[in-house]
Amino acid sequence: MDAGESMSGERLTDKEVGERLRLARENAKLTQVDAAAQIGVVRTTLVAIEQGKRRVQMDELQKLAIAYRTSANALLRREAVHLDMVPRFRKLQESSDDAVEAATRLLNDLVRAEVELENALGVVRTRNYPPERPILPGDIRAQAEQDAQELRDWLGLGPGPITDIVSILDLQLGVRVYVRPLNGKVSGLFAYDETAGACILLNANHPPERLLQSGVHETAHLISTRRQPEVLTDDERFTSREERYANAFQRSFITPARVVRQQFAEITAGQSHLTRRHIILLAHTSGVSREAMVRRLEELKLAREGTWDWFVANGGITDDQVRQVLGELPDKKVYTARAQGLVPPRLALLAREAWKKDIYSEGQLARLLQLNRHEVRELLEGAEKEESEANELVKLPH
């Protein structure tokens, strides 16, 4: 088979093959000199191959695939998509960080898998992104408040709490969002690719409140700086204007100022002091942590600056105190389990359809989506019954 021919028989151009080889080399962290040595040519020849000016030979392709820790099949498969998100993230980080590197590779792999499934099924993802709002000079907090409220209005969310940021991103906005276990220091990643669109990866190991905060924080980058990759880590200082905007947007979107003021007035009516009970009720109503709520009250001048620090210095606000006020609540892991389903709702439907049509086997889906066999079987559970129950009455019109 010619090195430019895809496994489906449809020929890739030399430029397409060269671009895929370049991205694979950069993902493998090899220089052009290193790659050229693998196939016994000079660097200028390798450059010509990557630019599509010189056709790669099959034996050269196989050697490069081994050096790049991939396969000739993966490089030539027409359905496959090759992204440059890993190199972009690497350039973003000033120093090497294994946790960030692993997370960016995972995001890259998951996006590539989803786009490959779409290509195999002939599906085009609809992007319903809100208008981009560049960060303007002046009061950055005021702009974030306004942009956050505009997005809530645009989504038709009303004044209620945000209970499922994953579904909002996935199904309403058309963002590719994944929730997978990551190193504890990494909260989330955001990237925008012209081919794949907006992509977000969140840490499944974090509690629901923090996962929500991270998801909205990354949404802020979709609003303001979508063509700039972003990594949110534990040691984030929010020193840049972009990060200060994202942090303010996060608070404003989850706890809108008007809603918090109204709830605060109702809950503290007739009271002379802000108590733990007030904080517990306000945090529960908004679906955020106690600390996040107090910090928001301080920001809105509804509580004095340093209020949270005072609570911490005086025993904090404990889970036992929460149970005394609210009683035994349903386990928050119910929501977390939904968010941590490893495969977001739309991607799950794509995987089930590809399996039902015999385009991918269980094993192929496991490798593609980086799941184990048990997780794939959970994902596909009931798909056979769905197919056997299908009839003309419930057939979708096309």
Helices and strands as residue ranges (DSSP letters): H 14-27, H 32-39, H 43-50, H 58-67, H 72-76, H 85-92, H 98-121, H 140-155, H 165-167, I 168-172, E 176-180, E 186-193, E 197-203, H 208-224, E 230-233, H 241-254, H 257-267, H 276-286, H 290-299, H 307-313, H 319-326, H 333-339, H 345-356, H 362-369, H 373-380, H 383-389, G 392-394
